[in-house]
Each structure stands twice: as C-alpha cells, then as structure tokens.
Amino acid sequence: MTKMPKTDTTPQTIADRIASILAERIVTGELPPDAPLRQDHVAHEFGSSHVPVREAFQRLQAQGLAVSEPRRGMRVAPLDERSMREVVEIRAALEVLALRHAARRLTPAQIERIAEAVAAGDRAQSFAEWEAANRTFHRELVAACRMPRLLAMLEELQLANSRFAFAATRSAVWQPRSNQDHRQILEALRRGAVDQAVALLGRHIQTLERIGGGPAEIPEPATAASRTTAPR
C-alpha cells in the first residue's frame, strides 16, 4: 500500500486514516483474529510517527476490533459466538430506535439513497461488494435520526457485524442475490408504514442477516492459505 504523505494532513487526521484502514483489514479478515499489531510496522507503512499509530490503536480498541494483552501487546480482537450475539442484541435495539426517530424525517432524496443501496446490493458480484452496499443501506436508513451519539454507536456495531459476516463467508460459497428484507423495509418506508418498517428491521437484524440463506457461523481461525483468498 502507498505510504501516506506527512505534509498534507494533521497528526489527528493521520490517526483517523490509519484507524480506518486497519479497521477495514480486520473486518474483511485480511488481519485475522489474534494477529499482532506492531507500532513500528504500522508507522513505517504509513510514513508516520508512533503518536498517530498509538491513537489509531486506541480507536480500534474502543471499537472492539483490537485488544491489548500483557506481554503480548496489541492484537486483533478474537471472534466468538457470544460476542456476535451481544452485537446483534444491542444493534437490534439501537438501530430500531434510530429508525423510529428517522423514518418520519426521511426526505425523497434520502429515500432514493436507500433505494440506491438496495440496487447496489442486487448488482453485487462479490460478497465484499454486497457488504459495502449493506453497510450503506443501514447507514442511510437511520441517518435522519438527528442523534449523533446513537449514530456513532451504530457505526461501530455495524463494523463488528460486518466482521462476523466476512468470517462466516470464508466457510461458505456466496452467490449474488437480492436482499428481500432490505426491499421490504424500503417499500414500507415509501408507504409511510413506520411501525411495519421498524418491525421488519428488528426481525432482519435478529437473524444476523443470514449469509447465503443459512445462519451465520463463526469458523475456526483462517489458515495462512485461506486468508489470501478473496471473499466470494
């Protein structure tokens, strides 16, 4: 990856970008559970000092994507079913709350952005493309709630959810498909049927957005060979 220049941004912005890039690698499985996160290596890759790297690591910890262990240092957080269920339960409660506040404020332009995310998911030819559309759908769905703290929490929960989803697809063949749940939520919002949209969303999240038509399962940690295979 190309090193980021140090002259066109501030240290905090560098920390933001490092955290964002590392988070995406963790979510997609490029950095697997328990992989070490070494300040020297990250600072060298991004052409930065250790200060923004430490800030980035702190952000990853706050997002639940990294852990600091005595005598082992900073590492990618583990994946386990209990954590997955916790994320699902919290996200189901908070995203439903956000949609209830957002639904009556949605403008035609915002409805169109939600529809575009549904269409992008339908067009996806890889799981990575589908998951990007999925994240956009859920982000646009609640963007109008006008509750920034809630939105920040949901963004972190969605990252965790995406990580579980990528882990599940490593052990299953993914095929392009239409997301009927997303489409039903969109149609309910277009009709102004807020209670129905909220109920559909809650049910949708509780199923953990079943990948490939079956329940998502957390596989064993990927081998070095399997980690080089792109999600299907």
C-alpha positions in Angstrom: 0.0 0.0 0.0 1.3 3.5 -0.8 2.5 5.5 2.2 0.5 8.5 3.1 2.4 11.8 2.9 3.1 13.6 6.1 2.8 17.1 4.7 -0.8 17.3 3.6 -2.6 16.4 6.8 -2.6 16.8 10.5 -1.5 14.1 13.0 -5.1 13.5 14.1 -6.2 13.1 10.5 -3.4 10.6 10.0 -4.6 8.7 13.1 -8.1 8.7 11.6 -6.9 7.3 8.3 -4.7 4.6 9.9 -7.5 3.5 12.2 -9.9 3.4 9.2 -7.6 1.3 7.0 -6.7 -1.1 9.8 -10.3 -1.5 10.8 -11.2 -2.4 7.2 -8.5 -5.0 7.2 -9.7 -6.5 10.4 -13.3 -6.5 9.3 -12.6 -8.3 6.0 -10.2 -10.8 7.7 -7.1 -9.6 6.0 -5.8 -9.1 9.5 -7.1 -12.3 11.3 -8.1 -12.7 14.9 -5.1 -12.6 17.3 -2.8 -11.1 14.6 -0.2 -8.8 16.3 -0.5 -5.0 15.6 3.0 -3.6 15.9 3.6 0.1 16.2 6.9 0.0 14.3 5.5 -1.8 11.3 2.4 0.4 11.1 4.3 3.6 11.5 6.7 2.5 8.7 3.9 1.5 6.3 2.0 4.8 6.7 5.1 7.0 6.9 4.1 8.4 10.3 5.5 8.8 13.8 4.3 6.5 16.6 1.9 9.1 18.1 -0.8 8.8 15.5 -0.4 5.0 15.4 -1.0 4.8 19.2 -4.1 7.0 18.7 -5.3 4.7 15.9 -4.8 1.6 18.1 -6.8 3.3 20.9 -9.6 3.8 18.4 -9.5 0.2 17.3 -9.7 -0.8 21.0 -12.7 1.4 21.5 -14.4 -0.2 18.5 -13.8 -3.7 19.9 -11.5 -4.6 17.0 -8.3 -4.7 18.9 -7.2 -5.8 22.4 -4.1 -5.1 24.5 -2.7 -8.1 26.4 0.1 -8.2 29.0 3.4 -9.4 27.5 1.7 -9.8 24.1 1.0 -6.2 23.2 -1.7 -5.0 20.8 -3.5 -7.7 18.8 -6.6 -8.1 16.7 -9.6 -9.0 18.9 -10.8 -12.6 18.8 -14.1 -13.7 17.2 -16.5 -15.7 19.2 -20.2 -16.5 19.1 -21.0 -14.8 22.4 -19.6 -11.5 21.1 -21.6 -12.0 17.9 -24.9 -12.4 19.9 -24.1 -9.4 22.0 -23.6 -7.2 18.9 -26.8 -8.5 17.4 -28.9 -7.8 20.5 -27.5 -4.3 21.1 -27.7 -3.4 17.4 -31.3 -4.6 17.1 -32.4 -2.4 20.0 -30.4 0.7 18.9 -31.0 0.6 15.2 -34.7 0.1 15.7 -34.7 3.1 18.0 -32.8 5.2 15.4 -35.2 4.2 12.6 -38.2 5.1 14.6 -36.7 8.6 15.0 -35.5 8.9 11.4 -38.4 7.4 9.5 -40.8 10.5 9.7 -37.9 12.8 8.7 -36.8 11.0 5.6 -36.9 13.2 2.5 -37.4 11.9 -1.0 -33.7 12.3 -1.6 -32.9 10.2 1.4 -35.4 7.5 0.4 -33.7 7.5 -3.0 -30.2 6.9 -1.4 -31.7 4.0 0.5 -33.1 2.6 -2.8 -29.7 3.1 -4.5 -28.1 1.0 -1.7 -30.7 -1.8 -2.3 -29.9 -1.7 -6.0 -26.2 -1.8 -5.4 -26.7 -4.9 -3.2 -28.7 -6.5 -6.0 -25.9 -5.8 -8.5 -23.1 -7.1 -6.3 -20.9 -9.8 -7.8 -18.8 -10.5 -4.7 -19.5 -10.6 -1.0 -17.3 -7.6 -0.5 -19.4 -5.5 -2.9 -22.6 -6.8 -1.3 -21.4 -6.0 2.2 -20.4 -2.5 1.2 -23.9 -1.9 -0.1 -25.3 -3.5 3.1 -23.4 -1.0 5.3 -24.6 1.9 3.1 -28.2 0.7 3.3 -28.1 0.6 7.1 -26.3 3.9 7.4 -28.7 5.7 5.2 -31.7 4.1 6.9 -31.0 5.9 10.2 -29.0 8.9 9.0 -32.0 11.3 9.6 -32.5 10.4 13.2 -30.5 13.5 14.3 -28.9 11.7 17.2 -25.1 11.8 16.6 -24.1 9.7 19.6 -26.5 7.0 18.6 -25.3 7.0 15.0 -21.7 6.7 16.2 -22.5 3.7 18.3 -24.4 2.1 15.4 -21.4 2.7 13.1 -19.2 0.7 15.5 -21.8 -2.1 15.8 -22.1 -2.3 12.1 -18.3 -2.7 11.8 -18.5 -5.6 14.2 -21.4 -7.1 12.4 -19.5 -6.9 9.1 -16.6 -8.6 10.6 -18.7 -11.6 11.7 -20.3 -11.7 8.2 -16.9 -11.8 6.4 -15.8 -14.5 8.8 -18.9 -16.6 8.0 -18.5 -16.3 4.3 -15.0 -17.7 4.4 -16.5 -21.2 5.1 -19.4 -20.9 2.6 -19.9 -20.2 -1.1 -21.6 -16.8 -1.6 -23.8 -16.3 -4.6 -25.2 -13.0 -5.9 -28.7 -12.5 -4.6 -31.4 -10.0 -3.9 -32.0 -8.9 -0.3 -35.7 -9.2 0.2 -35.6 -7.8 3.7 -34.0 -4.6 2.6 -36.5 -4.3 -0.2 -39.5 -4.8 2.2 -38.1 -2.2 4.6 -37.7 0.3 1.8 -41.3 -0.3 0.5 -42.7 0.2 4.0 -40.9 3.5 4.3 -42.1 4.6 0.9 -45.7 3.9 2.1 -45.1 5.7 5.4 -45.7 2.5 7.3 -43.2 3.3 10.0 -44.3 0.6 12.5 -44.0 -2.1 9.8 -40.6 -0.8 8.7 -39.4 -0.8 12.3 -40.7 -4.4 12.9 -39.1 -5.6 9.7 -35.8 -4.1 10.6 -35.8 -5.6 14.1 -36.5 -9.1 12.6 -33.9 -8.6 9.9 -31.1 -7.8 12.4 -32.1 -10.6 14.8 -31.5 -13.1 12.0 -27.9 -11.7 11.7 -28.8 -11.0 8.0 -28.3 -14.8 7.3 -25.4 -15.1 4.9 -26.1 -17.3 1.8 -29.5 -18.3 3.1 -28.3 -20.0 6.3 -27.4 -18.9 9.8 -24.0 -17.2 10.1 -21.5 -19.3 12.0 -18.1 -18.2 13.3 -15.5 -20.5 11.6 -12.2 -21.6 13.1 -9.4 -19.1 12.6 -8.4 -19.0 8.9 -5.2 -20.6 7.8 -2.5 -18.6 6.1 -3.5 -20.1 2.8 -7.2 -19.3 3.2 -6.6 -15.7 4.3 -5.2 -15.0 0.8 -8.5 -16.0 -0.8 -10.8 -13.1 -1.6 -14.4 -13.4 -0.2 -16.8 -14.9 -2.7 
